[in-house]
Amino acid sequence: MLGQFTQKKRQGVLEHSLPHLNHTATTGMVSSIQPLNGSSVKHQALLSGIDSLFVTAGGATEPSAWFLEQTEIWDEYSKSYEYGEEYICIDIGGQWFQLYPYGSNPYKYQLRNAEIGFIKLWSPHKWSSGIQSKQLIHLQLCSKYIHSHSITQLNELVKSICSHFVVDTSALQILISRIDLHTDITNGSQMLSHEEIENTITRCRTKSAYYNDKEVPFEDIEVEQLKSLLNDHQDYNKVVGKLITPDMVSRLVRLIEEQTTNGAKNIISKNEIETAYFGKLGSNIWGKVYNKTKEVQFKNDTDTPLLWSQQGWNGTDTIVRVEFSLKRKFLKELDNGDYVSLEEFINSIDKVWNYLTSCWLRFVEQKNINNSTWSKVSPFWIVVQNSFKSVSNTIIRKKNYQGKINQLWKQGIGCLKQMVSLGMKTNEDTSFFLSTSQAVESVLNLSYNSGEYFKRRQILGIA
């Protein structure tokens, strides 16, 4: 009873600590703000979804007959392959995949299709060793393939790929290793300002920003001309062949006006923010906000602007992408790990997004130092929050005790080893070791039966 009361109390505190947000808008929501200069900036969500997906699939099922037949050919190819040769292609369900002549531990086979993604397969000769870990198949789907299907189709797409390698796909558990969620928001004529990036409330420990340098370029010949002028000791405009052009003067003035100093160091002047990271890149969870329009131009990506145009993009507005990268370890902390399963994640993607944009990261109009929950969410972020389907439930991220458990284990096992070393009568004595092992097991079982663990969990506040 006390445990139930404690759990409800913890949920209530979390729910009341969240800002009161409006979740009734849809993906096409439009919001506008009135800046100080009087111009109106409209925000619209153009494209939201999954950008990267890494999953493992495994379970109590046997390798398919086709897979067993193919492995004989693949093994022979691996043995005869010579460095520099082109990889052979394998027809899998009407799609061609390149077969790599080498594996990637613990997977023996690797196949790649640039339009679909990467497939790694467990050796069928050691199939039973991978059943328990549920990672017989590892899939990495590319963003182009993901965007060509609806989110609700992804689980069946993964099963369709796996069906070529296993007998029964219904026995497979498809678990997420990493998944990236994103939304693209219009932001008028420019990227978010430095002030907007700073007015953020986040649970991550790391935040960094990258900017575009406002570079003042000079040609090599111009630099040489300027250097040589220092040695002429006469009116520069009377020096034959060393005329300072108006364009060069303009750049010199810019260099002088835009240069900033900090103590004895020169700092390159910055202009517009290009990317801001929240959290450490490659960690269990991190996010970034960046100028997607510039990236599209740099990569000569024509597919993404086409998708934007279909949703009403005018072709000129700057598009800001908000993206979160989630790994399995982080997903295990949400609602008892319910969203590690790809199917459950897809069914609850709105709840996950709500947690990320309401609890983990928020853009606010002005940070309230005394109580951050009172800070009003910015109009830009309201559109971000409503990029996915509206939600009614709140995600609770469980505290991760793994580090503490590992520490206690090392301390406890170290004390037991020290005790056994002192208790042994000779170097070859095993009786004390065995009796200690039995005593530990007996005490742990007795503690469970007596309810001691439950009492300790009550004290810890996790019962």
C-alpha positions as CSV (number, residue, x, y, z in Angstrom):
1,M,0.0,0.0,0.0
2,L,2.8,2.3,0.9
3,G,4.6,1.4,-2.3
4,Q,1.5,2.3,-4.4
5,F,1.2,5.6,-2.6
6,T,4.8,6.4,-3.2
7,Q,4.5,5.6,-6.9
8,K,1.4,7.8,-7.4
9,K,3.1,10.6,-5.5
10,R,6.2,10.4,-7.8
11,Q,4.0,10.4,-10.9
12,G,2.0,13.4,-9.6
13,V,5.1,15.4,-8.9
14,L,6.4,14.8,-12.5
15,E,3.0,15.6,-14.0
16,H,2.7,18.9,-12.1
17,S,6.3,19.8,-12.9
18,L,5.7,19.8,-16.6
19,P,4.5,23.0,-18.4
20,H,0.9,23.2,-19.3
21,L,1.1,22.8,-23.0
22,N,-1.5,22.6,-25.8
23,H,-1.3,19.2,-27.5
24,T,-4.3,19.6,-29.8
25,A,-2.3,20.7,-32.9
26,T,-1.4,18.4,-35.8
27,T,1.7,18.1,-37.9
28,G,0.7,20.9,-40.2
29,M,0.3,23.4,-37.3
30,V,1.3,27.0,-38.0
31,S,2.3,29.4,-35.3
32,S,3.4,33.1,-35.6
33,I,5.3,35.4,-33.4
34,Q,5.7,39.2,-33.5
35,P,9.4,40.2,-33.1
36,L,10.5,43.6,-31.9
37,N,11.0,44.8,-35.5
38,G,7.3,44.3,-36.2
39,S,7.7,41.6,-38.8
40,S,5.8,38.4,-38.4
41,V,7.6,35.0,-38.5
42,K,5.4,31.9,-39.2
43,H,6.5,28.5,-38.1
44,Q,5.1,25.4,-39.8
45,A,6.0,21.7,-39.4
46,L,6.8,20.4,-42.9
47,L,8.3,17.0,-42.4
48,S,8.4,14.8,-39.3
49,G,9.4,11.2,-38.8
50,I,12.2,8.7,-38.3
51,D,15.5,9.5,-39.9
52,S,17.8,6.6,-38.9
53,L,16.9,3.1,-37.6
54,F,19.1,0.3,-36.2
55,V,17.4,-2.8,-35.0
56,T,18.2,-6.4,-33.9
57,A,15.9,-9.3,-34.5
58,G,16.0,-12.7,-32.9
59,G,14.0,-15.4,-31.2
60,A,13.2,-19.1,-31.1
61,T,13.1,-19.7,-34.8
62,E,15.3,-21.7,-37.2
63,P,17.3,-20.3,-40.2
64,S,15.4,-20.6,-43.5
65,A,16.2,-23.3,-46.1
66,W,17.1,-20.6,-48.6
67,F,19.6,-19.1,-46.1
68,L,21.2,-22.4,-45.4
69,E,21.7,-23.1,-49.1
70,Q,23.1,-19.6,-49.7
71,T,25.7,-19.8,-46.9
72,E,27.5,-22.6,-48.7
73,I,28.0,-20.3,-51.7
74,W,28.8,-17.4,-49.5
75,D,31.5,-19.3,-47.6
76,E,33.1,-20.4,-50.9
77,Y,33.1,-16.8,-52.1
78,S,34.7,-15.6,-48.9
79,K,37.5,-18.0,-49.3
80,S,38.2,-17.3,-52.9
81,Y,37.9,-13.5,-52.7
82,E,41.0,-11.5,-53.6
83,Y,41.6,-8.0,-52.5
84,G,40.4,-5.4,-55.0
85,E,37.7,-7.5,-56.6
86,E,34.2,-6.2,-56.8
87,Y,31.7,-7.6,-54.3
88,I,29.2,-10.1,-55.7
89,C,25.5,-9.2,-55.6
90,I,22.8,-11.4,-54.1
91,D,19.1,-11.3,-55.1
92,I,17.0,-11.1,-51.9
93,G,13.2,-10.7,-52.6
94,G,13.8,-9.0,-55.9
95,Q,16.3,-6.5,-54.4
96,W,20.1,-6.8,-55.0
97,F,22.5,-6.6,-52.1
98,Q,26.2,-6.5,-52.2
99,L,27.8,-9.4,-50.2
100,Y,30.9,-8.5,-48.3
101,P,33.6,-11.2,-48.2
102,Y,34.1,-10.6,-44.5
103,G,31.9,-10.4,-41.4
104,S,31.6,-8.0,-38.5
105,N,31.9,-9.7,-35.1
106,P,29.7,-11.3,-33.9
107,Y,28.0,-11.5,-37.4
108,K,29.5,-13.7,-40.1
109,Y,27.7,-12.2,-43.1
110,Q,27.2,-8.6,-44.3
111,L,25.0,-7.4,-47.1
112,R,24.4,-3.9,-48.3
113,N,21.9,-2.1,-50.5
114,A,22.4,1.6,-50.8
115,E,18.7,2.3,-51.2
116,I,17.6,0.0,-48.4
117,G,20.3,-0.4,-45.8
118,F,22.7,-2.8,-44.2
119,I,22.1,-6.4,-43.1
120,K,24.3,-8.4,-40.7
121,L,23.5,-12.1,-40.2
122,W,24.5,-14.6,-37.5
123,S,26.2,-17.8,-38.8
124,P,23.5,-20.5,-39.2
125,H,26.1,-23.0,-38.0
126,K,26.2,-21.2,-34.6
127,W,22.5,-20.2,-34.7
128,S,21.6,-21.5,-31.2
129,S,24.2,-19.3,-29.6
130,G,22.4,-16.1,-30.8
131,I,18.9,-17.1,-29.9
132,Q,19.1,-16.0,-26.2
133,S,20.6,-12.6,-27.1
134,K,17.8,-12.0,-29.7
135,Q,20.3,-10.5,-32.2
136,L,20.4,-13.1,-35.0
137,I,19.8,-10.3,-37.5
138,H,21.0,-6.7,-37.4
139,L,19.4,-4.2,-39.7
140,Q,20.3,-0.6,-40.5
141,L,17.7,1.1,-42.7
142,C,18.8,4.2,-44.6
143,S,16.7,7.4,-44.3
144,K,15.7,7.4,-47.9
145,Y,14.1,4.0,-47.5
146,I,12.4,4.9,-44.2
147,H,10.9,8.1,-45.7
148,S,9.5,6.2,-48.6
149,H,7.1,4.4,-46.2
150,S,4.8,5.5,-43.5
151,I,6.0,5.0,-39.9
152,T,3.3,2.4,-39.2
153,Q,4.8,0.2,-42.0
154,L,8.3,0.0,-40.5
155,N,7.7,-3.0,-38.3
156,E,6.3,-5.0,-41.2
157,L,9.1,-3.9,-43.5
158,V,11.7,-5.2,-41.0
159,K,9.8,-8.5,-40.8
160,S,9.6,-8.7,-44.5
161,I,13.4,-8.5,-44.8
162,C,13.9,-11.0,-42.0
163,S,11.5,-13.5,-43.6
164,H,14.2,-14.4,-46.1
165,F,16.5,-15.6,-43.3
166,V,14.3,-17.2,-40.7
167,V,11.4,-19.8,-40.8
168,D,9.0,-18.0,-38.5
169,T,9.0,-14.2,-38.3
170,S,6.2,-14.2,-35.6
171,A,8.8,-15.7,-33.2
172,L,11.1,-12.7,-33.7
173,Q,11.6,-9.9,-31.2
174,I,12.5,-6.7,-33.1
175,L,14.4,-4.4,-30.7
176,I,15.7,-0.9,-31.4
177,S,19.4,-0.3,-31.1
178,R,19.2,3.3,-32.2
179,I,16.5,5.5,-33.6
180,D,16.6,9.1,-34.7
181,L,13.4,11.3,-34.7
182,H,13.2,14.6,-36.5
183,T,11.0,17.5,-37.5
184,D,11.5,20.3,-40.0
185,I,10.2,23.7,-39.1
186,T,10.0,26.9,-41.2
187,N,11.7,29.9,-39.6
188,G,11.2,32.8,-41.9
189,S,14.3,34.2,-43.6
190,Q,17.0,33.1,-41.2
191,M,18.2,30.4,-38.8
192,L,17.6,30.6,-35.0
193,S,19.5,33.3,-33.3
194,H,22.1,32.9,-30.6
195,E,19.7,34.2,-28.0
196,E,17.1,31.6,-28.9
197,I,19.6,28.8,-28.7
198,E,20.7,30.1,-25.2
199,N,17.1,30.3,-24.0
200,T,16.8,26.5,-23.6
201,I,16.1,24.3,-20.7
202,T,17.6,20.8,-21.0
203,R,18.4,17.8,-18.9
204,C,21.6,17.1,-20.8
205,R,25.0,18.0,-19.4
206,T,26.6,19.2,-22.6
207,K,25.7,21.9,-25.0
208,S,27.8,23.2,-27.9
209,A,27.2,25.4,-30.9
210,Y,28.9,25.7,-34.3
211,Y,28.7,28.8,-36.3
212,N,29.5,30.0,-39.8
213,D,32.7,32.1,-39.9
214,K,32.3,35.5,-41.4
215,E,35.5,35.2,-43.3
216,V,37.2,38.1,-45.1
217,P,39.1,36.3,-47.9
218,F,42.2,37.6,-49.8
219,E,43.9,36.2,-52.9
220,D,47.5,35.2,-52.5
221,I,48.6,37.9,-55.0
222,E,46.7,40.5,-53.0
223,V,48.5,39.5,-49.8
224,E,51.9,39.7,-51.5
225,Q,51.0,43.1,-52.9
226,L,50.0,44.3,-49.4
227,K,53.2,42.9,-47.9
228,S,55.4,44.5,-50.5
229,L,53.8,47.9,-49.9
230,L,55.2,47.9,-46.4
231,N,58.8,48.0,-47.8
232,D,58.1,50.8,-50.5
233,H,58.1,53.7,-48.0
234,Q,56.2,56.0,-50.4
235,D,52.6,57.0,-51.5
236,Y,50.9,53.7,-52.2
237,N,48.8,55.0,-55.0
238,K,52.0,56.1,-56.9
239,V,53.6,52.7,-56.8
240,V,53.5,51.2,-60.3
241,G,51.5,48.0,-60.5
242,K,50.5,48.0,-56.9
243,L,47.1,49.7,-56.9
244,I,44.8,49.1,-53.9
245,T,41.4,48.5,-55.5
246,P,38.1,49.7,-53.9
247,D,37.1,46.0,-53.3
248,M,40.3,45.4,-51.4
249,V,39.7,48.5,-49.3
250,S,36.2,47.3,-48.5
251,R,37.5,44.0,-47.3
252,L,40.1,45.7,-45.1
253,V,37.4,47.9,-43.5
254,R,35.3,44.8,-42.8
255,L,38.3,43.1,-41.3
256,I,38.9,46.0,-39.0
257,E,35.2,46.6,-38.0
258,E,34.4,42.9,-37.4
259,Q,37.5,41.9,-35.5
260,T,37.0,41.3,-31.8
261,T,39.6,40.7,-29.1
262,N,39.6,39.0,-25.7
263,G,42.6,39.7,-23.7
264,A,45.7,38.8,-25.8
265,K,43.8,36.5,-28.2
266,N,42.0,37.3,-31.4
267,I,38.6,35.8,-31.8
268,I,37.1,35.2,-35.2
269,S,33.8,37.1,-35.6
270,K,30.8,34.9,-36.0
271,N,27.6,35.5,-37.9
272,E,24.8,32.9,-38.1
273,I,24.4,29.7,-36.0
274,E,24.5,26.6,-38.1
275,T,24.2,23.8,-35.6
276,A,23.6,23.5,-31.9
277,Y,24.1,20.2,-30.1
278,F,22.5,19.2,-26.8
279,G,24.2,16.3,-25.1
280,K,27.3,14.5,-26.1
281,L,27.4,13.3,-29.7
282,G,27.2,9.5,-29.7
283,S,25.8,9.2,-26.2
284,N,22.7,7.3,-25.2
285,I,20.6,10.4,-26.0
286,W,21.5,13.6,-27.7
287,G,19.8,16.2,-29.8
288,K,20.6,18.9,-32.3
289,V,19.0,21.9,-34.0
290,Y,20.5,22.9,-37.3
291,N,20.0,24.7,-40.6
292,K,18.6,22.0,-42.8
293,T,18.3,24.3,-45.8
294,K,22.1,24.8,-45.9
295,E,22.8,21.1,-45.5
296,V,20.4,20.3,-48.4
297,Q,22.2,22.7,-50.6
298,F,25.6,21.5,-49.6
299,K,24.7,17.8,-50.2
300,N,22.8,18.7,-53.4
301,D,19.8,16.9,-51.9
302,T,16.7,17.3,-54.2
303,D,14.4,14.8,-52.5
304,T,14.0,16.6,-49.2
305,P,13.0,20.0,-50.7
306,L,10.4,18.1,-52.8
307,L,8.8,16.7,-49.7
308,W,8.8,20.1,-48.1
309,S,7.1,21.6,-51.2
310,Q,4.4,19.0,-51.0
311,Q,3.6,20.2,-47.5
312,G,3.4,23.9,-48.5
313,W,7.0,25.2,-48.4
314,N,7.4,28.4,-50.3
315,G,10.9,27.6,-51.5
316,T,12.6,30.5,-49.7
317,D,12.0,30.1,-45.9
318,T,14.8,28.7,-43.9
319,I,14.1,25.2,-42.6
320,V,15.3,24.3,-39.1
321,R,15.6,20.7,-38.3
322,V,15.2,19.5,-34.7
323,E,16.5,16.0,-34.2
324,F,16.9,13.5,-31.4
325,S,19.1,10.4,-31.4
326,L,18.0,7.6,-29.0
327,K,19.9,4.4,-28.1
328,R,18.6,1.3,-26.6
329,K,20.1,2.0,-23.2
330,F,18.1,5.2,-23.0
331,L,14.9,3.6,-24.2
332,K,15.1,1.0,-21.4
333,E,14.7,3.9,-18.9
334,L,11.4,5.0,-20.3
335,D,8.3,3.3,-18.9
336,N,10.1,0.1,-17.9
337,G,11.6,-0.4,-21.3
338,D,8.3,-0.7,-23.2
339,Y,9.6,1.3,-26.2
340,V,12.7,-0.9,-26.9
341,S,10.4,-3.0,-29.0
342,L,10.1,-1.4,-32.5
343,E,6.3,-2.2,-32.6
344,E,5.7,-0.6,-29.2
345,F,7.8,2.4,-30.1
346,I,5.9,3.1,-33.2
347,N,2.6,2.8,-31.3
348,S,3.8,5.2,-28.7
349,I,6.0,7.6,-30.8
350,D,3.8,10.5,-29.8
351,K,4.5,9.9,-26.1
352,V,8.2,9.6,-26.7
353,W,8.3,12.8,-28.7
354,N,6.3,14.5,-25.9
355,Y,8.9,13.5,-23.3
356,L,11.8,14.7,-25.5
357,T,10.3,18.1,-26.2
358,S,8.6,18.7,-22.9
359,C,11.0,17.2,-20.4
360,W,14.4,16.6,-22.0
361,L,14.6,19.8,-24.0
362,R,12.6,23.0,-24.3
363,F,13.1,26.3,-26.0
364,V,11.6,29.1,-23.9
365,E,11.0,32.8,-24.4
366,Q,13.0,33.6,-21.3
367,K,14.4,31.3,-18.7
368,N,13.0,31.6,-15.2
369,I,15.9,31.2,-12.8
370,N,13.7,30.5,-9.7
371,N,11.6,27.9,-11.3
372,S,12.3,26.7,-14.8
373,T,8.9,25.0,-15.2
374,W,7.3,28.5,-15.2
375,S,9.3,29.5,-18.3
376,K,7.0,30.0,-21.2
377,V,7.7,27.8,-24.2
378,S,8.6,29.7,-27.4
379,P,6.2,29.7,-30.4
380,F,8.8,27.9,-32.4
381,W,9.0,25.1,-29.8
382,I,5.2,24.8,-29.6
383,V,5.2,23.8,-33.3
384,V,8.1,21.4,-32.6
385,Q,6.1,19.8,-29.7
386,N,3.1,19.3,-31.9
387,S,4.9,17.8,-34.9
388,F,3.7,14.4,-34.0
389,K,0.3,13.1,-33.0
390,S,-1.3,14.6,-29.9
391,V,-0.7,12.7,-26.6
392,S,-2.5,12.2,-23.3
393,N,0.0,10.3,-21.2
394,T,3.3,11.3,-19.8
395,I,6.5,9.3,-20.1
396,I,8.3,8.6,-16.8
397,R,12.0,8.1,-17.2
398,K,13.3,5.7,-14.6
399,K,16.4,6.5,-12.7
400,N,19.3,4.4,-13.9
401,Y,21.0,2.5,-11.0
402,Q,23.3,0.4,-13.1
403,G,26.4,2.4,-12.1
404,K,25.6,2.1,-8.4
405,I,24.9,-1.6,-8.8
406,N,28.2,-2.2,-10.5
407,Q,30.0,-0.3,-7.7
408,L,28.2,-2.3,-4.9
409,W,29.0,-5.6,-6.7
410,K,32.7,-4.8,-6.9
411,Q,32.8,-3.8,-3.3
412,G,30.8,-6.8,-2.1
413,I,32.6,-9.4,-4.1
414,G,35.9,-7.9,-3.1
415,C,35.1,-8.3,0.6
416,L,34.0,-11.9,0.1
417,K,37.2,-12.7,-1.8
418,Q,39.2,-11.1,1.0
419,M,37.3,-13.2,3.6
420,V,37.8,-16.4,1.7
421,S,41.5,-15.7,1.4
422,L,41.8,-15.3,5.1
423,G,39.6,-18.3,5.9
424,M,41.4,-20.9,3.8
425,K,43.6,-23.2,5.9
426,T,46.0,-24.0,3.0
427,N,46.6,-22.7,-0.5
428,E,44.6,-25.7,-1.9
429,D,41.8,-25.6,0.6
430,T,38.3,-25.4,-1.1
431,S,36.1,-26.2,1.8
432,F,35.9,-22.7,3.1
433,F,35.3,-21.4,-0.5
434,L,32.4,-23.8,-1.0
435,S,30.9,-23.1,2.4
436,T,31.0,-19.4,1.8
437,S,29.3,-19.8,-1.5
438,Q,26.5,-21.8,0.1
439,A,26.1,-19.4,2.9
440,V,25.8,-16.4,0.6
441,E,23.1,-18.2,-1.4
442,S,21.2,-19.2,1.8
443,V,21.3,-15.6,3.2
444,L,20.1,-14.1,-0.1
445,N,17.2,-16.5,-0.4
446,L,16.2,-16.0,3.3
447,S,16.3,-12.2,2.7
448,Y,13.9,-12.5,-0.2
449,N,11.5,-14.8,1.7
450,S,11.5,-12.4,4.7
451,G,10.6,-9.4,2.5
452,E,13.9,-7.6,3.4
453,Y,14.4,-6.5,-0.3
454,F,11.0,-5.0,-0.4
455,K,11.7,-3.0,2.7
456,R,15.0,-1.8,1.4
457,R,13.3,-0.7,-1.9
458,Q,10.8,1.2,0.2
459,I,13.6,3.0,1.9
460,L,15.2,3.7,-1.5
461,G,11.9,5.1,-2.8
462,I,11.6,2.7,-5.7
463,A,9.2,0.1,-4.2
